[in-house]
Amino acid sequence: MRSDVGLLIAREKLESLFATTASGPTGDLLDTTDGDADDAERERMGKLVREIEERLGRINKIARERNEILKDLKEKVRDLSISHISRSKLSHPGPK
């Protein structure tokens, strides 16, 4: 905090700081590429994006199928359990 206050007090140091910052590299980093390389890079990135989207689509499809299979298995287990319980009650009636 003291160095900040000292910097504000010392006008020469402040002007020097702005001069050094202003004389540094200027412009946008996106402007530093040349046109042909930029087009090739965009094409490469587009191809990678399409490939990733395709893979994500396959993963989502697998996840949906997995969830459907699990749901079906749970229903079958439940149905088997219910039928097993009802059969055991019919074959072994309780005390009367």
C-alpha positions in Angstrom: 0.0 0.0 0.0 2.8 2.4 0.8 4.4 1.9 -2.6 1.1 2.7 -4.2 0.8 5.9 -2.2 4.4 6.8 -2.9 3.9 6.2 -6.6 0.9 8.5 -6.6 2.8 11.2 -4.8 5.9 11.0 -7.0 4.4 12.3 -10.2 7.6 11.6 -12.2 7.5 8.0 -11.2 3.9 7.7 -12.3 4.6 9.4 -15.6 7.5 7.1 -16.1 5.4 4.0 -15.4 2.8 5.1 -17.9 5.5 5.8 -20.5 7.0 2.3 -20.1 3.6 0.7 -20.3 2.6 2.7 -23.3 5.8 1.9 -25.2 5.4 -1.8 -24.7 3.8 -4.2 -27.2 0.6 -2.8 -28.6 -2.2 -4.3 -30.6 -4.3 -7.3 -30.3 -2.8 -10.8 -30.1 -5.4 -12.0 -32.6 -4.1 -9.5 -35.2 -0.6 -11.1 -35.2 -1.4 -14.1 -37.4 -1.2 -13.9 -41.1 -4.3 -14.6 -43.3 -3.4 -18.0 -44.8 -2.3 -19.5 -41.5 -5.4 -18.1 -39.8 -7.7 -19.8 -42.3 -5.8 -23.1 -42.0 -6.1 -22.8 -38.2 -9.8 -22.0 -38.3 -10.3 -25.0 -40.6 -8.3 -27.3 -38.2 -10.2 -26.0 -35.2 -13.5 -26.5 -37.0 -12.6 -30.1 -37.8 -11.6 -30.7 -34.2 -14.9 -29.2 -32.9 -16.9 -31.4 -35.3 -15.0 -34.5 -34.1 -15.6 -33.6 -30.5 -19.3 -33.0 -31.1 -19.5 -36.4 -32.8 -17.8 -38.1 -29.9 -20.0 -36.3 -27.4 -23.1 -37.4 -29.4 -21.9 -41.1 -29.3 -21.3 -40.8 -25.5 -24.7 -39.3 -24.9 -26.3 -42.1 -27.0 -24.5 -44.7 -24.9 -25.6 -43.0 -21.7 -29.3 -43.0 -22.9 -29.1 -46.7 -23.9 -27.4 -47.5 -20.5 -30.2 -45.7 -18.6 -32.9 -47.6 -20.6 -31.2 -50.9 -20.0 -30.9 -50.2 -16.2 -34.6 -49.2 -16.1 -35.6 -52.4 -17.9 -33.5 -54.6 -15.6 -34.9 -52.9 -12.5 -38.4 -53.6 -13.7 -37.6 -57.2 -14.5 -36.1 -57.7 -11.1 -39.1 -56.1 -9.4 -41.5 -58.3 -11.5 -39.5 -61.4 -10.7 -39.4 -60.6 -7.0 -43.2 -60.0 -6.9 -43.9 -63.2 -8.8 -41.6 -65.2 -6.6 -43.3 -63.8 -3.4 -46.7 -64.5 -4.8 -45.8 -68.1 -5.8 -44.2 -68.8 -2.5 -47.4 -67.6 -0.7 -49.6 -69.8 -2.9 -47.4 -72.9 -2.5 -46.9 -72.4 1.3 -50.0 -70.9 2.8 -49.6 -69.5 6.2 -51.2 -70.9 9.4 -55.0 -70.8 9.4 
